[in-house]
Amino acid sequence: MSEIVEMKYKYAKISHAAAFALVGWFLMIPPIFPNQEIVPNAPLSQWKTIDTYQTSVGCQTELAKLTALVAGNVTQTPIQKRTLAAQCVSSDDLRLNSN
């Protein structure tokens, strides 16, 4: 490999690794209307982040814990309903920037 090609290859690998390291995970809940109606089909850019995680596994683990706490309730408050609709979303998900 020529020296220039080799340098470009090394730079690309470093850039890719840096971008990968910046990706995190958001635990997000859907918006709610003033009448307490949950809007699970709203764009992700309108959802609320309730916590952040370094890995998908960490986010999914916390989501499972929250869901288990709420799922057994016979009647659910609006916040509990929002919790059941929660999702783990990668910080580089393009839907976070759309309306």
Backbone hydrogen bonds, N-H to C=O, Kabsch-Sander energy under -0.5 kcal/mol:
donor,donor_aa,acceptor,acceptor_aa,energy
6,E,2,S,-2.5
7,M,3,E,-2.2
8,K,4,I,-2.4
9,Y,5,V,-2.4
10,K,6,E,-2.3
11,Y,7,M,-2.6
12,A,8,K,-2.5
13,K,9,Y,-2.1
14,I,10,K,-2.2
15,S,11,Y,-2.8
16,H,12,A,-2.6
17,A,13,K,-2.3
18,A,14,I,-2.6
19,A,15,S,-2.5
20,F,16,H,-2.5
21,A,17,A,-2.1
22,L,18,A,-1.2
23,V,19,A,-0.6
23,V,20,F,-0.9
25,W,53,Y,-2.9
26,F,89,V,-3.0
27,L,51,D,-2.7
28,M,26,F,-0.7
28,M,87,Q,-3.0
29,I,48,K,-2.6
33,F,37,E,-2.9
36,Q,33,F,-2.2
39,V,31,P,-2.4
42,A,39,V,-1.6
45,S,95,R,-0.7
46,Q,43,P,-2.4
47,W,44,L,-1.4
48,K,29,I,-2.7
50,I,27,L,-3.2
50,I,48,K,-0.5
51,D,27,L,-1.1
53,Y,25,W,-2.9
59,C,55,T,-1.7
60,Q,56,S,-3.1
61,T,57,V,-2.4
62,E,58,G,-1.9
63,L,59,C,-2.6
64,A,60,Q,-2.3
65,K,61,T,-1.9
66,L,62,E,-2.5
67,T,63,L,-2.6
68,A,64,A,-2.3
69,L,65,K,-1.8
70,V,66,L,-1.7
71,A,67,T,-3.1
72,G,68,A,-0.7
73,N,70,V,-1.9
81,K,77,T,-2.3
82,R,78,P,-2.3
83,T,79,I,-2.0
84,L,80,Q,-1.9
85,A,81,K,-1.0
86,A,83,T,-1.3
87,Q,28,M,-2.2
89,V,26,F,-2.7
89,V,87,Q,-0.5
91,S,24,G,-2.9
93,D,90,S,-2.1
96,L,93,D,-1.8
97,N,94,L,-1.5
98,S,95,R,-0.9
